[in-house]
Amino acid sequence: MVNIKSNLFFLFFLFSANFFSQVVEEVIQLDTISQTIQVIYKPVTFSSYYTKKIAVFANDTSQIAIEKTFNNFGQNGVYKVYYPSGRLKVFTVFANNKINGEWTWYDEKGIILVKGEYENGVKDGYWAYKWLKIYGRYKKGLKHKRWIRVDVNQKKYFSHYRNGILKHGEGYVNDKLPLGVVKDSTTTKNDTIQQNNNQHRAEVEQTISYLTENIVFKKALKAHFGGTLKQIRAVKKYFKKDKFQFVVSPTVLSLSYASFYQQSTAGKIEVVIIDSILKTQTKTFEKSPIDLLRTDNSLFLQSTNKTSSMVVYFGELTANLMRIDVVKYNEPVEENSFLENYVTANENQKFSILLYFDKNGVLKGAEYQKPLPTNK
């Protein structure tokens, strides 16, 4: 009899261990987008009234991924989601199986990305999309009253809604925060998480400020596109009060550094640090085909003129260098056509710039595309 009980206990132990070690795909709702992570739920912790369910990361069971609180009426209480680093990602409170009250999404450094309020699972109250710098109120899930967007130059744009209907102003078709700003290794549905995108965001902001304000760039742009007096006048129309008017493409491309490497070989690179990097890391800059790395709709919001036919395309940061291309079209590019237009554009429509960022991510130098000498 003792042996039978021992065997039954052993089987129960094996069953329990197997049950509580099952990997589950948990869908995390991050405002208007979802993210899937693989977790393992630990045995349920009971108290006098509340029950806490804790999940750990499947690839690191020492780190808590999710905390949920339940009572006899369903999910009620604090809800938390964590990054693999242990930092808090999402904090909110459930009441009767629905989000009620404050909802906050943090980046991995603890900086608030999005913060807002829910009532019975519906957005209701003030919302701040802090990374996109868009702020306003929801009423029963619909935008209501005044919304504000602040651009890279701190200029404010106002839109007014009534029960979700835009009455006047520019409107915001997409106010969701792209998953690009998240820095963990989980997978997502419909979107792709990119590593270190907070850093890329800082580089983008510095680059846009540089293109908008820098006098040297202005002269280089005119020299590149303005061979004749007529062409110079045509380029001038892209400046308003000496500020460059351009659209930022939402497509991030794999832009080759091969042309700048050729300039370095020909002794045409003027910025010493850029020349040194090009000469010492030749394999990094081998020519590769143009490819779409990701789409980041927040880039388009950084445009200084959304109807301009001058478009700026961003590449990826590699070895402290980042190539951007300014492309001059005959007419504004239609939505969802940026990549197609770039691929079909003539080389004389493009002006490439190679930017150098130091170890702190600060823009320290720019090298402009130059014509190489022709062989006779």
C-alpha positions as CSV (number, residue, x, y, z in Angstrom):
1,M,0.0,0.0,0.0
2,V,2.9,2.3,0.8
3,N,4.5,1.6,-2.5
4,I,1.2,2.4,-4.4
5,K,0.9,5.8,-2.6
6,S,4.5,6.6,-3.3
7,N,4.1,5.7,-7.0
8,L,0.9,7.8,-7.2
9,F,2.7,10.8,-5.6
10,F,5.6,10.4,-8.0
11,L,3.2,10.4,-11.0
12,F,1.4,13.4,-9.7
13,F,4.7,15.2,-9.2
14,L,5.8,14.4,-12.8
15,F,2.4,15.6,-14.2
16,S,2.6,18.8,-12.2
17,A,6.1,19.5,-13.3
18,N,5.3,18.9,-16.9
19,F,2.1,21.0,-16.7
20,F,3.8,24.0,-15.2
21,S,6.7,23.9,-17.6
22,Q,4.6,24.2,-20.7
23,V,5.6,27.0,-23.0
24,V,2.7,29.4,-23.8
25,E,2.6,32.1,-26.5
26,E,1.2,35.1,-24.6
27,V,-0.1,38.0,-26.7
28,I,0.7,41.4,-25.1
29,Q,-1.4,44.3,-26.2
30,L,0.8,47.4,-26.6
31,D,-1.8,50.1,-27.3
32,T,-2.9,49.6,-30.9
33,I,-0.4,46.8,-31.7
34,S,0.2,43.4,-30.3
35,Q,3.3,41.5,-29.4
36,T,3.8,37.7,-28.8
37,I,6.2,36.4,-26.2
38,Q,6.9,32.8,-25.1
39,V,6.4,32.3,-21.4
40,I,6.0,29.6,-18.8
41,Y,3.4,30.0,-16.1
42,K,4.5,29.2,-12.5
43,P,2.2,27.4,-10.0
44,V,-0.6,29.7,-9.0
45,T,-0.1,31.7,-5.8
46,F,-3.3,31.8,-3.6
47,S,-4.2,34.4,-0.9
48,S,-7.3,35.0,1.1
49,Y,-9.0,36.9,-1.7
50,Y,-6.7,37.4,-4.7
51,T,-4.9,34.9,-6.9
52,K,-1.7,35.9,-8.6
53,K,-0.5,34.3,-11.8
54,I,3.2,34.8,-12.7
55,A,4.8,33.9,-16.0
56,V,8.6,33.7,-16.6
57,F,10.4,34.0,-19.9
58,A,10.7,30.6,-21.7
59,N,14.3,31.3,-22.5
60,D,15.1,32.7,-19.1
61,T,13.0,31.2,-16.3
62,S,14.8,33.3,-13.7
63,Q,13.1,36.4,-15.0
64,I,9.5,37.4,-14.5
65,A,7.7,38.3,-17.8
66,I,4.0,38.8,-16.7
67,E,2.1,39.3,-13.5
68,K,-1.7,39.0,-13.4
69,T,-4.1,39.3,-10.5
70,F,-7.5,37.5,-10.2
71,N,-10.3,37.1,-7.8
72,N,-13.6,35.1,-7.9
73,F,-15.0,37.6,-10.4
74,G,-12.2,37.3,-13.0
75,Q,-9.1,39.4,-13.7
76,N,-9.0,42.2,-11.1
77,G,-6.0,44.2,-9.9
78,V,-2.6,45.1,-11.0
79,Y,-1.2,43.8,-14.4
80,K,2.5,44.1,-15.2
81,V,4.6,43.1,-18.2
82,Y,8.4,43.1,-18.0
83,Y,11.4,43.3,-20.4
84,P,13.9,40.4,-20.3
85,S,16.2,42.8,-18.5
86,G,13.8,43.0,-15.6
87,R,12.6,46.5,-16.2
88,L,8.9,47.3,-16.3
89,K,7.3,47.5,-19.8
90,V,3.5,47.8,-19.1
91,F,1.6,48.8,-16.0
92,T,-2.2,49.0,-15.7
93,V,-5.1,47.8,-13.6
94,F,-7.9,45.5,-14.5
95,A,-11.5,45.6,-13.1
96,N,-14.0,42.9,-14.0
97,N,-11.7,41.6,-16.8
98,K,-11.3,45.0,-18.4
99,I,-8.6,47.7,-18.2
100,N,-9.8,50.5,-15.9
101,G,-7.7,53.5,-15.1
102,E,-4.1,54.4,-16.1
103,W,-2.2,52.5,-18.7
104,T,1.5,53.1,-19.2
105,W,4.1,51.7,-21.6
106,Y,7.8,52.2,-20.8
107,D,10.9,51.7,-22.9
108,E,13.7,49.6,-21.6
109,K,15.4,52.6,-19.9
110,G,12.2,53.4,-17.9
111,I,11.1,56.3,-20.1
112,I,7.4,56.6,-20.8
113,L,6.5,56.0,-24.4
114,V,2.7,56.1,-24.2
115,K,0.4,56.9,-21.3
116,G,-3.3,57.1,-21.2
117,E,-6.6,56.2,-19.4
118,Y,-9.2,53.5,-19.9
119,E,-12.7,53.1,-18.7
120,N,-14.2,49.6,-19.0
121,G,-11.6,48.6,-21.6
122,V,-12.2,51.7,-23.8
123,K,-9.9,54.7,-24.1
124,D,-11.4,57.5,-22.2
125,G,-9.4,60.5,-21.0
126,Y,-6.0,62.1,-21.8
127,W,-3.5,60.3,-23.9
128,A,0.1,61.1,-24.5
129,Y,2.1,59.5,-27.3
130,K,5.3,61.0,-25.9
131,W,7.8,59.6,-28.4
132,L,5.7,60.8,-31.4
133,K,4.9,64.0,-29.5
134,I,1.2,63.6,-30.1
135,Y,-1.2,64.5,-27.3
136,G,-5.0,64.6,-26.9
137,R,-8.2,63.2,-25.4
138,Y,-10.4,60.2,-26.1
139,K,-14.1,60.0,-25.3
140,K,-15.6,56.5,-25.3
141,G,-12.8,55.3,-27.6
142,L,-12.9,58.2,-30.1
143,K,-10.7,61.2,-30.4
144,H,-12.4,64.3,-29.0
145,K,-11.6,68.0,-28.8
146,R,-8.1,69.3,-29.3
147,W,-5.1,67.2,-30.3
148,I,-1.6,68.5,-30.6
149,R,1.4,67.3,-32.5
150,V,4.9,68.8,-31.9
151,D,7.5,68.4,-34.7
152,V,11.2,68.2,-34.5
153,N,11.6,72.0,-34.5
154,Q,9.1,72.3,-31.6
155,K,6.4,73.7,-33.9
156,K,2.9,72.8,-32.8
157,Y,0.1,71.6,-35.0
158,F,-3.5,71.5,-33.8
159,S,-6.4,69.3,-34.8
160,H,-9.9,69.4,-33.4
161,Y,-12.2,66.3,-33.3
162,R,-15.8,65.8,-32.3
163,N,-16.6,62.2,-31.3
164,G,-13.9,60.9,-33.6
165,I,-14.6,63.1,-36.6
166,L,-11.9,65.6,-37.6
167,K,-13.5,69.1,-37.8
168,H,-10.4,71.0,-38.7
169,G,-6.6,70.7,-38.6
170,E,-4.2,68.2,-40.2
171,G,-5.5,65.0,-38.4
172,Y,-3.5,62.0,-37.4
173,V,-4.1,58.9,-39.4
174,N,-1.7,56.8,-37.4
175,D,-1.0,57.7,-33.8
176,K,0.3,54.3,-32.7
177,L,3.8,53.9,-31.5
178,P,5.8,51.7,-33.9
179,L,7.3,48.6,-32.4
180,G,10.6,49.8,-33.6
181,V,11.2,51.6,-30.3
182,V,11.1,48.4,-28.3
183,K,14.4,46.8,-27.5
184,D,13.8,43.2,-26.5
185,S,14.2,40.0,-28.4
186,T,10.6,38.9,-28.6
187,T,8.6,38.4,-31.8
188,T,5.6,40.4,-33.0
189,K,2.7,39.9,-35.3
190,N,2.2,42.4,-38.2
191,D,5.2,44.5,-37.1
192,T,8.9,43.8,-36.6
193,I,10.9,44.7,-33.5
194,Q,14.2,46.4,-34.3
195,Q,17.2,46.5,-32.0
196,N,18.4,49.7,-30.5
197,N,15.9,51.9,-32.3
198,N,15.9,54.5,-29.5
199,Q,19.4,55.3,-30.6
200,H,18.3,55.4,-34.3
201,R,15.6,57.8,-33.2
202,A,18.1,60.2,-31.7
203,E,20.2,60.0,-34.9
204,V,17.2,60.7,-37.0
205,E,16.3,63.8,-35.0
206,Q,19.8,65.2,-35.3
207,T,19.9,64.5,-39.0
208,I,16.6,66.2,-39.7
209,S,17.8,69.2,-37.7
210,Y,21.0,69.2,-39.7
211,L,19.2,69.1,-43.0
212,T,16.8,71.8,-42.0
213,E,19.3,74.3,-40.6
214,N,22.8,73.6,-41.9
215,I,24.2,76.2,-44.3
216,V,27.0,73.9,-45.7
217,F,24.4,71.3,-46.6
218,K,22.2,73.9,-48.3
219,K,25.2,75.0,-50.5
220,A,26.1,71.4,-51.3
221,L,22.5,70.6,-52.3
222,K,22.3,73.5,-54.6
223,A,25.7,72.6,-56.1
224,H,24.6,69.0,-56.7
225,F,21.2,69.7,-58.3
226,G,21.8,73.3,-59.6
227,G,24.2,73.1,-62.6
228,T,22.5,75.9,-64.4
229,L,20.9,79.2,-63.2
230,K,17.4,77.7,-64.0
231,Q,18.2,74.6,-62.0
232,I,19.5,76.7,-59.0
233,R,16.3,78.6,-59.0
234,A,14.3,75.3,-59.1
235,V,16.3,74.1,-56.0
236,K,15.6,77.3,-54.1
237,K,11.8,76.6,-54.1
238,Y,12.6,73.8,-51.6
239,F,13.7,76.3,-49.0
240,K,11.2,78.4,-47.0
241,K,12.8,81.1,-44.8
242,D,16.1,79.3,-45.5
243,K,14.8,76.0,-44.0
244,F,14.9,72.9,-46.2
245,Q,11.4,71.6,-47.1
246,F,11.4,67.8,-47.5
247,V,9.5,64.6,-46.9
248,V,11.0,61.9,-44.8
249,S,10.4,58.4,-46.3
250,P,9.0,55.9,-43.8
251,T,11.2,53.2,-45.4
252,V,14.6,52.5,-43.9
253,L,16.8,51.0,-46.6
254,S,20.1,49.1,-46.8
255,L,22.1,51.8,-48.5
256,S,25.6,50.8,-49.8
257,Y,28.7,52.8,-48.8
258,A,30.5,51.6,-51.9
259,S,30.5,55.0,-53.7
260,F,32.0,56.7,-50.6
261,Y,34.6,53.9,-50.4
262,Q,35.5,54.7,-54.0
263,Q,35.8,58.4,-53.1
264,S,38.1,57.4,-50.2
265,T,40.3,55.3,-52.6
266,A,40.4,58.3,-54.9
267,G,41.5,60.6,-52.1
268,K,38.2,62.6,-52.2
269,I,37.0,62.2,-48.6
270,E,37.4,65.5,-46.7
271,V,36.3,64.4,-43.2
272,V,39.3,62.6,-41.7
273,I,37.4,60.3,-39.3
274,I,35.0,59.1,-42.1
275,D,38.0,58.5,-44.4
276,S,39.7,56.4,-41.7
277,I,36.6,54.3,-41.0
278,L,36.1,53.6,-44.8
279,K,39.8,52.6,-45.2
280,T,39.9,50.3,-42.1
281,Q,36.6,48.5,-42.4
282,T,36.4,47.8,-46.2
283,K,34.5,44.5,-45.9
284,T,31.7,46.3,-43.9
285,F,31.0,48.5,-46.8
286,E,31.0,46.1,-49.7
287,K,28.3,46.9,-52.3
288,S,25.0,45.2,-51.6
289,P,21.6,45.4,-53.3
290,I,19.0,48.0,-52.2
291,D,16.7,46.3,-49.7
292,L,13.9,47.4,-47.4
293,L,15.0,46.9,-43.8
294,R,11.8,48.1,-42.2
295,T,9.0,50.6,-42.3
296,D,8.7,53.2,-39.6
297,N,5.7,55.5,-40.1
298,S,6.9,57.8,-37.4
299,L,9.7,58.9,-39.7
300,F,7.1,60.4,-42.1
301,L,5.8,62.6,-39.2
302,Q,9.3,64.2,-39.1
303,S,8.8,65.7,-42.6
304,T,9.2,69.5,-42.8
305,N,6.7,69.6,-45.7
306,K,4.6,66.6,-46.4
307,T,3.8,67.8,-50.0
308,S,7.4,68.4,-51.0
309,S,8.8,66.4,-54.0
310,M,12.2,66.3,-52.3
311,V,12.4,63.1,-50.2
312,V,15.0,62.0,-47.7
313,Y,15.7,58.3,-47.3
314,F,17.5,56.9,-44.2
315,G,19.9,54.0,-44.1
316,E,21.0,52.0,-41.1
317,L,23.9,53.0,-38.8
318,T,27.0,50.9,-39.5
319,A,30.4,51.4,-37.9
320,N,29.3,54.8,-36.7
321,L,28.4,55.9,-40.2
322,M,24.9,56.3,-41.7
323,R,24.1,57.1,-45.3
324,I,21.1,59.1,-46.2
325,D,19.9,60.0,-49.7
326,V,18.1,63.1,-50.8
327,V,16.0,62.3,-53.9
328,K,14.5,65.0,-56.1
329,Y,11.3,63.9,-57.9
330,N,9.2,65.8,-60.4
331,E,6.1,65.5,-58.2
332,P,5.2,64.5,-54.6
333,V,5.5,60.7,-53.9
334,E,2.3,58.9,-53.2
335,E,1.7,57.0,-50.0
336,N,3.2,53.5,-50.0
337,S,5.2,54.2,-53.1
338,F,8.5,55.5,-51.5
339,L,10.5,52.3,-52.1
340,E,9.3,51.8,-55.7
341,N,10.1,55.4,-56.5
342,Y,13.5,55.2,-55.0
343,V,14.4,52.1,-57.0
344,T,13.3,53.5,-60.3
345,A,14.8,57.0,-59.8
346,N,17.8,58.0,-61.9
347,E,21.2,58.4,-60.2
348,N,21.2,62.1,-61.1
349,Q,18.1,62.5,-59.0
350,K,19.9,61.3,-55.9
351,F,22.3,63.1,-53.6
352,S,24.0,60.9,-51.0
353,I,25.4,62.1,-47.7
354,L,27.5,60.0,-45.2
355,L,27.1,61.0,-41.6
356,Y,29.4,60.2,-38.7
357,F,28.2,59.8,-35.2
358,D,30.6,59.5,-32.3
359,K,30.4,56.8,-29.5
360,N,27.8,58.9,-27.7
361,G,25.6,59.0,-30.8
362,V,26.3,62.7,-31.5
363,L,26.4,63.9,-35.1
364,K,30.0,65.0,-35.7
365,G,30.6,65.1,-39.4
366,A,29.1,64.9,-42.9
367,E,30.6,63.9,-46.2
368,Y,28.8,64.8,-49.4
369,Q,28.7,62.8,-52.6
370,K,31.2,64.0,-55.2
371,P,31.6,63.1,-58.9
372,L,34.5,60.8,-59.4
373,P,37.1,61.6,-62.2
374,T,36.3,59.9,-65.5
375,N,38.9,57.8,-67.2
376,K,39.9,59.1,-70.6
